Amino acid sequence: PMVCVLGIEAEVRLTSPSTQIKRASEHMLLAHETLQKFGAILQQQFPEQYLSRLMALITYALLSGDKQIVEQTLVRLMPYKKQYLLFKVLSLLPRFLIVQLFTKYRQVSLQRAD
């Protein structure tokens, strides 16, 4: 059964790249809370989702400029060598470049979804 129909008329879409950038600190807090509450279960039973939540947390921390969360999350990413190296390099970039890269990534991922 259908719950609702989503349209494109909303002024602000929570999943749009511009909203994700503007509200990066809020998205970061949600990812952080998700990992606090469910991290152990995700890590054991759903490791791909655990890694996905870690990458969301560090992405939003980078976008919001929260260097403390970036450093803490990098430590948690160490077992995932490729992702650790990617985010370590990204953490060295200026925020404006991170924003540009994120925007481009989201444009490409949205095109692939179509």
The first five atom37 places (N, CA, C, CB, O) and aatype in JSON, in Angstrom:
{
  "aatype": [14, 12, 19, 4, 19, 10, 7, 9, 6, 0, 6, 19, 1, 10, 16, 15, 14, 15, 16, 5, 9, 11, 1, 0, 15, 6, 8, 12, 10, 10, 0, 8, 6, 16, 10, 5, 11, 13, 7, 0, 9, 10, 5, 5, 5, 13, 14, 6, 5, 18, 10, 15, 1, 10, 12, 0, 10, 9, 16, 18, 0, 10, 10, 15, 7, 3, 11, 5, 9, 19, 6, 5, 16, 10, 19, 1, 10, 12, 14, 18, 11, 11, 5, 18, 10, 10, 13, 11, 19, 10, 15, 10, 10, 14, 1, 13, 10, 9, 19, 5, 10, 13, 16, 11, 18, 1, 5, 19, 15, 10, 5, 1, 0, 3],
  "atom_mask": [
    [1, 1, 1, 1, 1],
    [1, 1, 1, 1, 1],
    [1, 1, 1, 1, 1],
    [1, 1, 1, 1, 1],
    [1, 1, 1, 1, 1],
    [1, 1, 1, 1, 1],
    [1, 1, 1, 0, 1],
    [1, 1, 1, 1, 1],
    [1, 1, 1, 1, 1],
    [1, 1, 1, 1, 1],
    [1, 1, 1, 1, 1],
    [1, 1, 1, 1, 1],
    [1, 1, 1, 1, 1],
    [1, 1, 1, 1, 1],
    [1, 1, 1, 1, 1],
    [1, 1, 1, 1, 1],
    [1, 1, 1, 1, 1],
    [1, 1, 1, 1, 1],
    [1, 1, 1, 1, 1],
    [1, 1, 1, 1, 1],
    [1, 1, 1, 1, 1],
    [1, 1, 1, 1, 1],
    [1, 1, 1, 1, 1],
    [1, 1, 1, 1, 1],
    [1, 1, 1, 1, 1],
    [1, 1, 1, 1, 1],
    [1, 1, 1, 1, 1],
    [1, 1, 1, 1, 1],
    [1, 1, 1, 1, 1],
    [1, 1, 1, 1, 1],
    [1, 1, 1, 1, 1],
    [1, 1, 1, 1, 1],
    [1, 1, 1, 1, 1],
    [1, 1, 1, 1, 1],
    [1, 1, 1, 1, 1],
    [1, 1, 1, 1, 1],
    [1, 1, 1, 1, 1],
    [1, 1, 1, 1, 1],
    [1, 1, 1, 0, 1],
    [1, 1, 1, 1, 1],
    [1, 1, 1, 1, 1],
    [1, 1, 1, 1, 1],
    [1, 1, 1, 1, 1],
    [1, 1, 1, 1, 1],
    [1, 1, 1, 1, 1],
    [1, 1, 1, 1, 1],
    [1, 1, 1, 1, 1],
    [1, 1, 1, 1, 1],
    [1, 1, 1, 1, 1],
    [1, 1, 1, 1, 1],
    [1, 1, 1, 1, 1],
    [1, 1, 1, 1, 1],
    [1, 1, 1, 1, 1],
    [1, 1, 1, 1, 1],
    [1, 1, 1, 1, 1],
    [1, 1, 1, 1, 1],
    [1, 1, 1, 1, 1],
    [1, 1, 1, 1, 1],
    [1, 1, 1, 1, 1],
    [1, 1, 1, 1, 1],
    [1, 1, 1, 1, 1],
    [1, 1, 1, 1, 1],
    [1, 1, 1, 1, 1],
    [1, 1, 1, 1, 1],
    [1, 1, 1, 0, 1],
    [1, 1, 1, 1, 1],
    [1, 1, 1, 1, 1],
    [1, 1, 1, 1, 1],
    [1, 1, 1, 1, 1],
    [1, 1, 1, 1, 1],
    [1, 1, 1, 1, 1],
    [1, 1, 1, 1, 1],
    [1, 1, 1, 1, 1],
    [1, 1, 1, 1, 1],
    [1, 1, 1, 1, 1],
    [1, 1, 1, 1, 1],
    [1, 1, 1, 1, 1],
    [1, 1, 1, 1, 1],
    [1, 1, 1, 1, 1],
    [1, 1, 1, 1, 1],
    [1, 1, 1, 1, 1],
    [1, 1, 1, 1, 1],
    [1, 1, 1, 1, 1],
    [1, 1, 1, 1, 1],
    [1, 1, 1, 1, 1],
    [1, 1, 1, 1, 1],
    [1, 1, 1, 1, 1],
    [1, 1, 1, 1, 1],
    [1, 1, 1, 1, 1],
    [1, 1, 1, 1, 1],
    [1, 1, 1, 1, 1],
    [1, 1, 1, 1, 1],
    [1, 1, 1, 1, 1],
    [1, 1, 1, 1, 1],
    [1, 1, 1, 1, 1],
    [1, 1, 1, 1, 1],
    [1, 1, 1, 1, 1],
    [1, 1, 1, 1, 1],
    [1, 1, 1, 1, 1],
    [1, 1, 1, 1, 1],
    [1, 1, 1, 1, 1],
    [1, 1, 1, 1, 1],
    [1, 1, 1, 1, 1],
    [1, 1, 1, 1, 1],
    [1, 1, 1, 1, 1],
    [1, 1, 1, 1, 1],
    [1, 1, 1, 1, 1],
    [1, 1, 1, 1, 1],
    [1, 1, 1, 1, 1],
    [1, 1, 1, 1, 1],
    [1, 1, 1, 1, 1],
    [1, 1, 1, 1, 1],
    [1, 1, 1, 1, 1],
    [1, 1, 1, 1, 1]
  ],
  "atom_positions": [
    [[0.82, -1.2, 0.0], [0.0, 0.0, 0.0], [0.86, 1.25, 0.0], [-0.93, 0.0, 1.2], [1.91, 1.31, 0.65]],
    [[0.4, 2.25, -0.73], [1.13, 3.5, -0.84], [0.89, 4.36, 0.41], [0.72, 4.26, -2.11], [-0.25, 4.5, 0.86]],
    [[1.96, 4.92, 0.94], [1.85, 5.78, 2.12], [1.63, 7.22, 1.68], [3.1, 5.66, 3.0], [0.75, 7.9, 2.2]],
    [[2.45, 7.67, 0.73], [2.28, 9.02, 0.23], [2.95, 9.15, -1.13], [2.87, 10.06, 1.22], [3.73, 8.29, -1.54]],
    [[2.63, 10.22, -1.81], [3.25, 10.52, -3.1], [4.1, 11.76, -2.9], [2.18, 10.72, -4.23], [3.61, 12.79, -2.43]],
    [[5.39, 11.67, -3.27], [6.27, 12.81, -3.14], [6.28, 13.59, -4.45], [7.69, 12.37, -2.76], [6.39, 13.02, -5.53]],
    [[6.17, 14.89, -4.32], [6.24, 15.75, -5.49], [7.52, 16.56, -5.47], [0.0, 0.0, 0.0], [8.35, 16.4, -4.58]],
    [[7.68, 17.42, -6.45], [8.86, 18.27, -6.52], [8.54, 19.7, -6.1], [9.44, 18.25, -7.94], [9.34, 20.61, -6.34]],
    [[7.39, 19.91, -5.5], [6.96, 21.25, -5.17], [7.55, 21.8, -3.87], [5.48, 21.29, -5.08], [7.39, 22.99, -3.58]],
    [[8.21, 20.97, -3.09], [8.76, 21.44, -1.82], [9.85, 22.48, -2.06], [9.32, 20.25, -1.01], [10.71, 22.3, -2.93]],
    [[9.8, 23.56, -1.29], [10.82, 24.6, -1.43], [12.18, 24.1, -0.99], [10.43, 25.83, -0.62], [13.2, 24.42, -1.6]],
    [[12.2, 23.31, 0.07], [13.45, 22.78, 0.58], [13.34, 21.26, 0.64], [13.78, 23.37, 1.99], [12.46, 20.72, 1.31]],
    [[14.24, 20.59, -0.06], [14.27, 19.13, -0.03], [15.46, 18.71, 0.82], [14.36, 18.52, -1.49], [16.58, 19.14, 0.57]],
    [[15.21, 17.88, 1.81], [16.26, 17.48, 2.75], [17.41, 16.76, 2.08], [15.67, 16.61, 3.81], [18.54, 16.79, 2.57]],
    [[17.14, 16.12, 0.94], [18.18, 15.35, 0.27], [18.86, 16.11, -0.86], [17.59, 14.08, -0.27], [19.72, 15.56, -1.54]],
    [[18.48, 17.37, -1.09], [19.15, 18.13, -2.14], [20.56, 18.49, -1.68], [18.34, 19.42, -2.51], [20.78, 18.74, -0.5]],
    [[21.51, 18.53, -2.6], [22.88, 18.88, -2.21], [22.99, 20.22, -1.49], [23.76, 18.9, -3.43], [23.74, 20.35, -0.52]],
    [[22.26, 21.22, -1.95], [22.35, 22.53, -1.3], [21.84, 22.48, 0.13], [21.56, 23.57, -2.1], [22.42, 23.12, 1.02]],
    [[20.77, 21.74, 0.38], [20.26, 21.6, 1.74], [21.21, 20.78, 2.59], [18.86, 20.96, 1.73], [21.42, 21.1, 3.76]],
    [[21.78, 19.73, 2.02], [22.73, 18.92, 2.78], [23.94, 19.75, 3.19], [23.18, 17.71, 1.96], [24.47, 19.56, 4.28]],
    [[24.37, 20.66, 2.35], [25.51, 21.52, 2.67], [25.1, 22.55, 3.72], [26.04, 22.23, 1.4], [25.81, 22.74, 4.71]],
    [[23.96, 23.22, 3.51], [23.51, 24.24, 4.46], [23.23, 23.66, 5.84], [22.26, 24.91, 3.93], [23.48, 24.32, 6.85]],
    [[22.73, 22.44, 5.89], [22.35, 21.83, 7.16], [23.28, 20.67, 7.52], [20.9, 21.34, 7.11], [22.87, 19.7, 8.16]],
    [[24.53, 20.79, 7.09], [25.51, 19.71, 7.3], [25.67, 19.37, 8.78], [26.86, 20.11, 6.71], [25.8, 18.2, 9.13]],
    [[25.67, 20.37, 9.65], [25.86, 20.08, 11.07], [24.68, 19.28, 11.63], [26.04, 21.38, 11.86], [24.88, 18.44, 12.52]],
    [[23.48, 19.53, 11.14], [22.32, 18.75, 11.59], [22.39, 17.32, 11.08], [21.01, 19.42, 11.11], [22.12, 16.37, 11.83]],
    [[22.76, 17.15, 9.82], [22.92, 15.81, 9.26], [24.04, 15.07, 10.0], [23.25, 15.89, 7.74], [23.93, 13.86, 10.25]],
    [[25.1, 15.79, 10.35], [26.21, 15.19, 11.09], [25.73, 14.69, 12.45], [27.35, 16.21, 11.27], [26.07, 13.58, 12.87]],
    [[24.94, 15.49, 13.14], [24.42, 15.08, 14.44], [23.53, 13.84, 14.33], [23.64, 16.22, 15.08], [23.57, 12.96, 15.19]],
    [[22.73, 13.76, 13.28], [21.88, 12.59, 13.07], [22.72, 11.34, 12.82], [20.92, 12.83, 11.89], [22.43, 10.27, 13.37]],
    [[23.75, 11.47, 11.99], [24.63, 10.33, 11.72], [25.37, 9.92, 12.99], [25.64, 10.67, 10.6], [25.54, 8.73, 13.27]],
    [[25.8, 10.91, 13.77], [26.51, 10.63, 15.02], [25.6, 9.9, 16.01], [27.02, 11.94, 15.65], [26.01, 8.92, 16.63]],
    [[24.37, 10.37, 16.14], [23.42, 9.73, 17.05], [23.08, 8.31, 16.6], [22.14, 10.56, 17.16], [22.96, 7.41, 17.42]],
    [[22.92, 8.12, 15.29], [22.63, 6.79, 14.75], [23.75, 5.82, 15.12], [22.46, 6.84, 13.22], [23.5, 4.69, 15.54]],
    [[24.99, 6.28, 14.97], [26.13, 5.41, 15.31], [26.23, 5.18, 16.82], [27.44, 6.03, 14.8], [26.62, 4.09, 17.25]],
    [[25.89, 6.18, 17.62], [25.91, 5.98, 19.07], [24.89, 4.93, 19.5], [25.63, 7.3, 19.8], [25.18, 4.07, 20.33]],
    [[23.71, 5.01, 18.92], [22.63, 4.1, 19.33], [22.74, 2.71, 18.7], [21.3, 4.71, 18.98], [22.46, 1.71, 19.35]],
    [[23.14, 2.66, 17.44], [23.08, 1.4, 16.7], [24.42, 0.94, 16.12], [22.1, 1.53, 15.6], [24.46, -0.06, 15.41]],
    [[25.5, 1.66, 16.41], [26.79, 1.37, 15.81], [27.26, -0.06, 16.01], [0.0, 0.0, 0.0], [27.73, -0.7, 15.07]],
    [[27.15, -0.57, 17.24], [27.63, -1.93, 17.53], [26.83, -2.97, 16.75], [27.53, -2.22, 19.04], [27.4, -3.92, 16.21]],
    [[25.52, -2.79, 16.7], [24.66, -3.72, 15.96], [24.98, -3.64, 14.46], [23.16, -3.41, 16.21], [25.12, -4.67, 13.8]],
    [[25.09, -2.42, 13.94], [25.4, -2.25, 12.52], [26.75, -2.88, 12.19], [25.39, -0.77, 12.14], [26.89, -3.56, 11.18]],
    [[27.73, -2.63, 13.03], [29.07, -3.15, 12.77], [29.09, -4.67, 12.71], [30.04, -2.65, 13.83], [29.78, -5.26, 11.88]],
    [[28.33, -5.31, 13.59], [28.32, -6.77, 13.65], [27.41, -7.4, 12.6], [27.9, -7.23, 15.01], [27.79, -8.36, 11.94]],
    [[26.2, -6.86, 12.46], [25.21, -7.51, 11.62], [25.07, -6.91, 10.22], [23.89, -7.47, 12.3], [24.67, -7.59, 9.28]],
    [[25.41, -5.64, 10.09], [25.25, -4.94, 8.81], [26.48, -4.07, 8.55], [23.95, -4.07, 8.8], [26.37, -2.84, 8.54]],
    [[27.64, -4.68, 8.33], [28.89, -3.91, 8.22], [28.89, -2.88, 7.09], [30.03, -4.86, 8.01], [29.53, -1.83, 7.22]],
    [[28.19, -3.15, 5.99], [28.14, -2.16, 4.91], [27.4, -0.9, 5.34], [27.48, -2.76, 3.67], [27.78, 0.21, 5.0]],
    [[26.32, -1.1, 6.11], [25.58, 0.06, 6.62], [26.39, 0.82, 7.67], [24.25, -0.38, 7.21], [26.31, 2.05, 7.76]],
    [[27.15, 0.09, 8.46], [28.01, 0.73, 9.45], [29.02, 1.63, 8.74], [28.75, -0.34, 10.31], [29.19, 2.79, 9.12]],
    [[29.68, 1.11, 7.72], [30.64, 1.9, 6.97], [29.96, 3.09, 6.3], [31.35, 1.03, 5.92], [30.51, 4.19, 6.27]],
    [[28.78, 2.88, 5.79], [28.02, 3.95, 5.15], [27.71, 5.08, 6.14], [26.71, 3.41, 4.57], [27.83, 6.25, 5.8]],
    [[27.33, 4.72, 7.36], [27.04, 5.73, 8.39], [28.31, 6.46, 8.82], [26.38, 5.07, 9.62], [28.27, 7.66, 9.08]],
    [[29.44, 5.74, 8.9], [30.71, 6.4, 9.21], [31.08, 7.41, 8.14], [31.84, 5.36, 9.36], [31.52, 8.52, 8.44]],
    [[30.89, 7.01, 6.87], [31.22, 7.92, 5.78], [30.27, 9.12, 5.74], [31.18, 7.17, 4.45], [30.68, 10.22, 5.39]],
    [[29.01, 8.9, 6.09], [28.08, 10.03, 6.18], [28.51, 10.98, 7.28], [26.63, 9.52, 6.43], [28.51, 12.2, 7.11]],
    [[28.88, 10.42, 8.43], [29.29, 11.25, 9.55], [30.5, 12.11, 9.18], [29.63, 10.38, 10.77], [30.5, 13.31, 9.43]],
    [[31.51, 11.51, 8.59], [32.7, 12.28, 8.27], [32.45, 13.26, 7.13], [33.85, 11.35, 7.9], [33.02, 14.35, 7.11]],
    [[31.6, 12.89, 6.18], [31.26, 13.8, 5.09], [30.59, 15.05, 5.63], [30.34, 13.11, 4.07], [30.98, 16.17, 5.27]],
    [[29.59, 14.88, 6.48], [28.89, 16.04, 7.04], [29.78, 16.83, 8.0], [27.63, 15.61, 7.76], [29.63, 18.05, 8.11]],
    [[30.69, 16.16, 8.68], [31.66, 16.87, 9.54], [32.58, 17.73, 8.68], [32.48, 15.86, 10.38], [32.89, 18.86, 9.05]],
    [[33.03, 17.19, 7.56], [33.86, 17.98, 6.65], [33.09, 19.17, 6.1], [34.36, 17.1, 5.5], [33.62, 20.28, 6.04]],
    [[31.85, 18.94, 5.7], [31.03, 20.02, 5.14], [30.72, 21.1, 6.17], [29.73, 19.46, 4.58], [30.61, 22.27, 5.82]],
    [[30.58, 20.71, 7.43], [30.27, 21.7, 8.47], [31.53, 22.3, 9.1], [29.42, 21.05, 9.55], [31.45, 23.27, 9.86]],
    [[32.68, 21.73, 8.77], [33.93, 22.26, 9.31], [34.25, 21.81, 10.71], [0.0, 0.0, 0.0], [35.05, 22.45, 11.4]],
    [[33.65, 20.71, 11.17], [33.89, 20.2, 12.52], [35.11, 19.28, 12.53], [32.63, 19.45, 13.05], [34.99, 18.07, 12.34]],
    [[36.26, 19.86, 12.74], [37.52, 19.11, 12.66], [37.65, 18.05, 13.74], [38.7, 20.06, 12.74], [38.29, 17.02, 13.52]],
    [[37.06, 18.29, 14.91], [37.14, 17.31, 16.0], [36.42, 16.01, 15.6], [36.52, 17.9, 17.29], [36.96, 14.92, 15.8]],
    [[35.22, 16.12, 15.05], [34.47, 14.94, 14.61], [35.19, 14.27, 13.44], [33.02, 15.32, 14.21], [35.21, 13.05, 13.35]],
    [[35.78, 15.07, 12.55], [36.54, 14.5, 11.44], [37.65, 13.62, 11.98], [37.12, 15.63, 10.53], [37.8, 12.47, 11.55]],
    [[38.44, 14.13, 12.92], [39.56, 13.37, 13.48], [39.09, 12.11, 14.2], [40.38, 14.24, 14.43], [39.68, 11.04, 14.04]],
    [[38.02, 12.23, 14.99], [37.48, 11.07, 15.71], [37.0, 9.99, 14.74], [36.34, 11.5, 16.63], [37.19, 8.8, 14.97]],
    [[36.37, 10.42, 13.66], [35.82, 9.47, 12.69], [36.92, 8.84, 11.86], [34.79, 10.16, 11.79], [36.83, 7.67, 11.48]],
    [[37.97, 9.6, 11.56], [39.1, 9.03, 10.84], [39.69, 7.84, 11.6], [40.19, 10.1, 10.61], [40.06, 6.84, 10.99]],
    [[39.76, 7.95, 12.91], [40.27, 6.84, 13.72], [39.38, 5.61, 13.55], [40.35, 7.25, 15.22], [39.88, 4.49, 13.44]],
    [[38.08, 5.83, 13.53], [37.14, 4.71, 13.37], [37.19, 4.11, 11.97], [35.72, 5.16, 13.68], [36.83, 2.96, 11.77]],
    [[37.64, 4.91, 10.99], [37.72, 4.45, 9.6], [39.02, 3.69, 9.3], [37.6, 5.62, 8.67], [39.14, 3.1, 8.23]],
    [[39.97, 3.7, 10.21], [41.28, 3.08, 9.94], [41.2, 1.64, 9.43], [42.1, 3.12, 11.19], [41.99, 1.29, 8.55]],
    [[40.31, 0.79, 9.94], [40.24, -0.58, 9.4], [39.82, -0.65, 7.93], [39.27, -1.4, 10.23], [40.05, -1.66, 7.26]],
    [[39.22, 0.41, 7.43], [38.75, 0.47, 6.04], [39.77, 1.32, 5.26], [37.28, 1.07, 5.93], [39.57, 2.52, 5.08]],
    [[40.83, 0.7, 4.82], [42.0, 1.4, 4.28], [41.67, 2.39, 3.16], [42.99, 0.4, 3.77], [42.11, 3.54, 3.21]],
    [[40.9, 1.96, 2.16], [40.6, 2.84, 1.03], [39.81, 4.06, 1.48], [39.81, 2.07, -0.04], [40.13, 5.19, 1.1]],
    [[38.78, 3.82, 2.29], [37.95, 4.93, 2.75], [38.74, 5.85, 3.68], [36.69, 4.39, 3.47], [38.6, 7.07, 3.64]],
    [[39.57, 5.24, 4.52], [40.41, 6.04, 5.43], [41.3, 6.98, 4.62], [41.26, 5.13, 6.34], [41.37, 8.17, 4.9]],
    [[41.99, 6.44, 3.61], [42.89, 7.27, 2.81], [42.14, 8.37, 2.07], [43.65, 6.41, 1.81], [42.6, 9.51, 2.01]],
    [[40.99, 8.02, 1.5], [40.18, 9.02, 0.8], [39.81, 10.17, 1.73], [38.91, 8.38, 0.22], [40.03, 11.34, 1.4]],
    [[39.26, 9.84, 2.89], [38.8, 10.89, 3.8], [39.97, 11.62, 4.48], [37.88, 10.3, 4.85], [39.83, 12.78, 4.87]],
    [[41.09, 10.96, 4.63], [42.28, 11.63, 5.17], [42.73, 12.72, 4.21], [43.44, 10.61, 5.4], [43.03, 13.83, 4.62]],
    [[42.76, 12.39, 2.91], [43.12, 13.39, 1.9], [42.1, 14.51, 1.88], [43.24, 12.74, 0.51], [42.46, 15.69, 1.85]],
    [[40.81, 14.15, 1.88], [39.75, 15.18, 1.88], [39.86, 16.1, 3.09], [38.37, 14.52, 1.84], [39.57, 17.29, 2.99]],
    [[40.26, 15.56, 4.22], [40.35, 16.37, 5.44], [41.44, 17.43, 5.35], [40.6, 15.47, 6.65], [41.45, 18.37, 6.13]],
    [[42.35, 17.27, 4.41], [43.43, 18.24, 4.23], [43.04, 19.4, 3.31], [44.67, 17.55, 3.69], [43.75, 20.4, 3.23]],
    [[41.92, 19.24, 2.61], [41.48, 20.25, 1.64], [40.71, 21.38, 2.34], [40.6, 19.59, 0.56], [40.13, 21.18, 3.4]],
    [[40.72, 22.57, 1.71], [39.9, 23.66, 2.26], [38.42, 23.36, 2.07], [40.25, 25.01, 1.57], [38.02, 22.64, 1.15]],
    [[37.6, 23.91, 2.97], [36.17, 23.61, 2.97], [35.5, 23.94, 1.64], [35.49, 24.38, 4.09], [34.66, 23.16, 1.17]],
    [[35.85, 25.07, 1.02], [35.19, 25.44, -0.24], [35.4, 24.38, -1.31], [35.71, 26.79, -0.73], [34.52, 24.14, -2.14]],
    [[36.57, 23.74, -1.3], [36.85, 22.69, -2.28], [36.06, 21.42, -1.94], [38.36, 22.38, -2.33], [35.59, 20.72, -2.84]],
    [[35.92, 21.12, -0.66], [35.12, 19.98, -0.22], [33.66, 20.17, -0.66], [35.2, 19.8, 1.32], [33.02, 19.23, -1.12]],
    [[33.16, 21.39, -0.5], [31.79, 21.7, -0.92], [31.63, 21.49, -2.43], [31.42, 23.15, -0.54], [30.64, 20.91, -2.88]],
    [[32.59, 21.96, -3.2], [32.54, 21.78, -4.66], [32.58, 20.3, -5.05], [33.69, 22.53, -5.33], [31.82, 19.86, -5.91]],
    [[33.46, 19.55, -4.41], [33.56, 18.11, -4.7], [32.28, 17.38, -4.32], [34.76, 17.5, -3.97], [31.82, 16.51, -5.06]],
    [[31.71, 17.72, -3.17], [30.47, 17.1, -2.72], [29.34, 17.4, -3.72], [30.09, 17.59, -1.3], [28.57, 16.51, -4.09]],
    [[29.24, 18.64, -4.14], [28.2, 19.04, -5.08], [28.34, 18.27, -6.39], [28.26, 20.55, -5.35], [27.35, 17.8, -6.94]],
    [[29.55, 18.15, -6.89], [29.79, 17.41, -8.14], [29.45, 15.93, -7.96], [31.26, 17.57, -8.59], [28.81, 15.33, -8.82]],
    [[29.88, 15.36, -6.83], [29.57, 13.95, -6.54], [28.06, 13.71, -6.53], [30.18, 13.53, -5.18], [27.58, 12.73, -7.1]],
    [[27.32, 14.6, -5.88], [25.86, 14.44, -5.8], [25.23, 14.59, -7.18], [25.25, 15.46, -4.83], [24.27, 13.88, -7.49]],
    [[25.73, 15.49, -8.0], [25.19, 15.65, -9.36], [25.4, 14.37, -10.15], [25.87, 16.83, -10.08], [24.48, 13.91, -10.84]],
    [[26.57, 13.8, -10.07], [26.87, 12.56, -10.79], [26.03, 11.41, -10.26], [28.36, 12.21, -10.68], [25.49, 10.63, -11.04]],
    [[25.9, 11.3, -8.94], [25.11, 10.2, -8.37], [23.63, 10.33, -8.69], [25.3, 10.14, -6.87], [22.95, 9.32, -8.85]],
    [[23.12, 11.55, -8.78], [21.73, 11.76, -9.16], [21.5, 11.39, -10.62], [21.31, 13.22, -8.91], [20.45, 10.85, -10.97]],
    [[22.47, 11.68, -11.48], [22.35, 11.33, -12.9], [22.34, 9.82, -13.08], [23.51, 11.95, -13.71], [21.61, 9.3, -13.92]],
    [[23.15, 9.12, -12.3], [23.2, 7.65, -12.37], [21.89, 7.03, -11.9], [24.35, 7.12, -11.54], [21.51, 5.95, -12.37]],
    [[21.21, 7.69, -10.98], [19.97, 7.16, -10.43], [18.82, 7.25, -11.45], [19.6, 7.92, -9.16], [17.85, 6.5, -11.38]],
    [[18.96, 8.18, -12.39], [17.87, 8.35, -13.39], [17.83, 7.27, -14.41], [18.0, 9.67, -14.1], [16.98, 7.29, -15.3]]
  ]
}
